[in-house]
Every structure is written in C-alpha cells, then in structure tokens.
C-alpha cells in the first residue's frame, strides 16, 4: 500500500534539495567575497606599513623575508612588492598559479610614492565551497529524507481504504470486460446473420428528427470530441478504431435512453447528427421541449463519467483509448453558427474531461440550479465570451449521474447480446 503520488512528491523533494544546495552555495560565495575584500584591504595596509621603511632605499632581503611571512596565510595566492618604477623587489606565495582577487596599495612616504604592494587572495571554487559546507548539505539531505519517510507514513491509505479501492477497481474492470465481450458477441452475431442471409441483429439506433424540423426549430447540440493532442487517432488502423467507436456509440445510446426516460422525454426527441468517428459524435434536441436543456447536459455528464471509466480500464490493459471533452451550445447568430457548429467549435477550446455550455439566459438559469458554472478563461470570440465551463454539480445531480452510469455499466451486457424480445435479467 503505497502513498498516492509518491513519484511526484519525491521529485518535489529532489528539486527542493537541489534548490537549497544552490542557495547555500550562493550565500556562502557572497559571504566569502565580502570577507575576502575586507581581508585584502587589511593585509595590503599592514604590508605597506611594515615594508615602507625598506623600500627607500630598497632592501630586497628584508622585503623578501616580509613577503614570505605574509605568504604563510593559506588564503594568499601570491605577493609582489614593487618599487616606484614598478620593478619587482620581492615575490612570494605558495599558489601563484591560482586565480583570485588582486588587492593593490601604494606606499607613500613624505607625500612621495616609494613603491607598491600587490596581494592575490585565493578565490575558492564551487567544489571547495561544497567540501567546506558538507555538514550543512548533509543535514539538508537528512531533513528531506525524513520528509519523504513522513509522507509515506502519513499519506499511506489505511488497509480498509486500500481494500475498498481494490474492490472498486476490480468491479469496474469486470464491468468493462463484460462490455467488451458483449461488443465482440454482437459483431459475431451480425456477421453470422449476414452469412446466413438473415436480418442481422442491430444495436438500438436512436431515431433521427427530420432535418426540416430542425431547421424550423431552435435546437441545442451536444458535441463530444476526443482529446487527442498527440494525434494518436491518425496512427491506429481501422480494426482498432472501429470497435472503439462502436463501444463509445453504445455508451452514448444508452446515456440517451436513460437520460430521456429520467426527464420524461422520448428517445425520438434526440437526433443523432453524427455517430462516433474520428471527429467524435454530435446529437441535437429541440430546445422548446420541457427539460430539454437539463436532459442534454445530463447526457454529456453521464457520457463523461463512462468515458473516464473506459479510459482507466483500457489504459491498465494497454489498449488504445482516448479521453473526451464535450460542449452544449445553441446557435450563435453573431458568428453565423448553428447549434451543431457552435458546440463543435466550443469543444475545441477544452481539454480532457472538461465540459462547457453556451446557452441563453433562461437555459443557464435551469442549468445553474444543478451545476456550478465558471466563465471560460481567455475568451477570444463571442462564443467563448458567453460560454461557461462546468466546475461541479450539487449532490442530487451527481447522484443521478452516478446512478445512470452504474445502470449502464451493469445492464449493457444484456442489451448488446442477441436476445428474445423479452429482456433478460442481468
């Protein structure tokens, strides 16, 4: 039983440790620079004071002994004592090749320059700083390790939570396997029926509203699209994509059937403008019907829940699957878009698992009683400026959507396998 998102937390701790070490090096370097500047100024002043009497006339022996004495300081790379003509009188230092900061000062006697001194102080490297700060770095590493262990202990789920999650995942996996098996059996039954020249069993088709009626009436459209930023759909062949589209269509048809029944509408009130393909699917409903807005929004919500279950299961089985996004819209006269075009355009502004609506004020009032709406970020046109994203729902609507989703997952097998007219118990 591992704590959730251990990898992400470990990455954050590694970044934190690296940042802490970097800041420690920066602070140490700044402190050393200040100390080196103060030390350089003090040493040059002292060396000038000690050597000024030996510069005029020049006593190279005394100056050499004086330079050697100052060079015993471990921070000194090299020392040079020069006369007034910049000729070297004495040099010393154990690390003359090391880079460092040079500090120089003139020797003035009786308002006359009699010479000068130059002291180069060693500038420590990053490796030397890290070596000198090993204790602080080790303490930081221990603290981050303790934070990692504490997170694993605190965030780890209890045994009951772990077992509940395992049972739920096993149940959902079993339901998806049943759905997949039902789809395969349906395809096999259809092929067998065609071979025997008998009417093939068909998936329940949602009747279409006549196009003339749709032109004369205001409609609401729901567009469900695949979120495919890596263009994976273009890389799979039809033998993989076709069964996947069929399963998505089964989910959509069942969502329509149960949602229309819940809102006292008929299946024929829904027009499937486009069945699932590479561009997704689109459905319409006449907006003047009672509960039309609530119904089509609930269809999109239920399908999103089903899509999340399907995505999780197929990902675990290493099978092709994509996440979805959906949008409900009315016609946008300012952009000369009908409801279908507006819904498809609005869905393209979303990412995975997001849902948005573009409705009139009365329809928004009905939807806002159940769903939490937030304005679209960074609107670019009339459509997105008057659209809202769904950011949650109340308990009653959430329970309704969950119940419909569960009913679809549990009862789909009996619906898809060829059966007598009387429905078998699942």
RAFEN-V804900 format. One record per backbone hydrogen bond with DSSP energy under -1.0 kcal/mol. CO is the residue of the C=O (numbers start at 0). NH is the residue of the N-H. E is the energy in kcal/mol with one decimal. If there is no record, write none. Layout:
[[CO/NH/E] [CO/NH/E]]
This chain:
[[4/8/-2.1] [5/9/-2.8] [6/10/-2.2] [7/11/-2.2] [8/12/-2.3] [9/13/-2.3] [10/14/-2.4] [11/15/-2.5] [12/16/-2.7] [13/17/-2.5] [14/18/-2.6] [15/19/-2.5] [16/20/-2.5] [17/21/-2.3] [18/22/-2.6] [19/23/-2.1] [20/24/-2.3] [21/25/-2.4] [22/26/-2.7] [23/27/-2.4] [24/28/-2.7] [25/29/-2.3] [26/30/-2.3] [27/31/-2.6] [28/32/-2.3] [29/33/-1.9] [30/34/-2.4] [31/35/-2.8] [32/36/-2.2] [33/37/-2.2] [34/38/-2.6] [35/39/-2.7] [36/40/-2.1] [37/41/-2.1] [38/42/-2.7] [39/43/-2.2] [40/44/-1.7] [41/45/-2.2] [42/46/-2.7] [43/47/-2.3] [44/48/-2.0] [45/49/-2.5] [46/50/-2.0] [47/51/-1.4] [50/53/-1.1] [53/58/-2.5] [58/62/-2.4] [59/63/-2.4] [60/64/-2.4] [61/65/-2.3] [62/66/-2.6] [63/67/-2.5] [64/68/-1.8] [65/69/-1.9] [66/70/-2.0] [69/72/-1.5] [72/75/-1.9] [74/121/-2.9] [76/94/-1.4] [77/119/-2.7] [78/91/-1.8] [79/117/-2.7] [80/88/-3.4] [80/89/-1.5] [81/115/-2.2] [82/85/-1.8] [86/82/-2.2] [89/80/-2.8] [91/78/-2.9] [94/97/-1.3] [98/122/-1.7] [100/120/-2.6] [102/118/-3.0] [104/116/-2.3] [106/113/-2.6] [111/108/-3.4] [114/106/-3.2] [115/81/-3.0] [116/104/-2.0] [117/79/-2.6] [118/102/-3.0] [119/76/-3.5] [119/77/-1.2] [120/100/-1.7] [124/128/-2.1] [125/129/-2.6] [126/130/-2.3] [127/131/-2.1] [128/132/-1.7] [132/136/-2.2] [133/137/-2.5] [134/138/-2.4] [135/139/-2.1] [136/140/-2.3] [137/141/-2.4] [138/142/-2.4] [139/143/-2.4] [140/144/-2.2] [141/145/-2.5] [142/146/-2.2] [143/147/-2.0] [144/148/-2.3] [145/149/-2.6] [146/150/-2.3] [147/151/-2.1] [148/152/-1.9] [149/153/-2.8] [150/154/-2.8] [157/161/-2.6] [158/162/-2.6] [159/163/-2.3] [160/164/-2.2] [161/165/-2.4] [162/166/-2.5] [163/167/-2.2] [164/168/-2.6] [165/169/-2.5] [166/170/-2.3] [167/171/-2.5] [168/172/-2.4] [169/173/-2.2] [170/174/-2.2] [171/175/-2.3] [172/176/-2.3] [173/177/-2.0] [174/178/-2.1] [175/179/-2.7] [176/180/-2.5] [177/181/-2.5] [178/182/-2.1] [179/183/-2.2] [180/184/-2.5] [181/185/-2.3] [182/186/-2.2] [183/187/-2.3] [184/188/-2.6] [185/189/-2.2] [186/190/-2.3] [187/191/-2.3] [188/192/-2.3] [189/193/-2.2] [190/194/-2.1] [191/195/-1.7] [192/197/-3.2] [193/196/-1.5] [209/213/-1.6] [210/214/-1.8] [211/215/-1.3] [212/216/-1.1] [217/286/-2.1] [219/284/-2.0] [220/328/-2.2] [221/282/-2.1] [222/326/-1.9] [223/280/-2.4] [224/324/-2.4] [227/230/-1.6] [231/234/-1.6] [236/239/-1.2] [236/240/-2.2] [237/241/-2.6] [239/243/-1.1] [240/244/-2.8] [241/245/-2.4] [242/246/-2.2] [243/247/-2.1] [244/248/-2.3] [245/249/-2.2] [246/250/-2.2] [247/251/-2.3] [248/252/-2.9] [249/253/-2.4] [250/254/-2.2] [251/255/-2.5] [252/256/-2.5] [253/257/-2.5] [254/258/-2.4] [255/259/-2.4] [256/260/-1.4] [257/261/-2.0] [258/262/-1.9] [259/264/-3.5] [260/263/-1.2] [265/268/-1.7] [266/269/-1.8] [270/272/-1.2] [270/283/-2.5] [273/281/-2.0] [276/279/-1.6] [279/276/-1.2] [280/223/-3.0] [281/273/-2.2] [282/221/-2.7] [283/270/-2.7] [284/219/-2.9] [285/288/-1.4] [288/291/-1.7] [290/294/-2.3] [291/295/-2.3] [292/296/-2.1] [293/297/-2.1] [294/298/-2.2] [295/299/-1.8] [296/300/-2.2] [297/301/-3.0] [298/302/-2.4] [299/303/-2.0] [300/304/-1.8] [301/305/-2.4] [302/306/-2.8] [303/307/-1.9] [304/308/-1.8] [305/309/-2.6] [306/310/-2.7] [307/311/-2.2] [308/312/-2.3] [309/313/-2.6] [310/314/-2.0] [311/315/-1.7] [312/316/-1.7] [313/318/-3.0] [314/317/-1.2] [322/226/-3.2] [323/352/-2.8] [324/224/-2.8] [325/355/-1.5] [326/222/-2.8] [327/357/-2.4] [328/220/-2.3] [331/336/-2.4] [332/335/-1.1] [336/331/-2.2] [337/341/-2.6] [338/342/-2.4] [339/343/-2.4] [340/344/-2.4] [341/345/-2.6] [342/346/-2.3] [343/347/-1.1] [345/348/-1.6] [346/349/-1.7] [350/353/-1.7] [353/325/-1.9] [354/389/-2.8] [355/327/-2.3] [356/387/-2.5] [357/329/-1.5] [359/363/-2.7] [360/364/-1.9] [361/365/-1.6] [362/366/-2.3] [363/367/-2.9] [366/369/-1.8] [366/370/-2.9] [369/393/-2.6] [371/390/-3.4] [373/388/-3.4] [380/384/-2.0] [381/385/-1.4] [386/375/-1.3] [387/356/-2.9] [388/373/-2.4] [391/371/-3.0] [393/397/-2.5] [394/398/-2.5] [395/399/-2.1] [396/400/-2.7] [397/401/-2.4] [398/402/-2.4] [399/403/-2.4] [400/404/-2.5] [401/405/-2.6] [402/406/-2.3] [403/407/-2.2] [404/408/-2.4] [405/409/-2.2] [406/410/-2.3] [407/411/-1.3] [410/414/-1.1] [411/415/-2.0] [412/416/-1.9]]
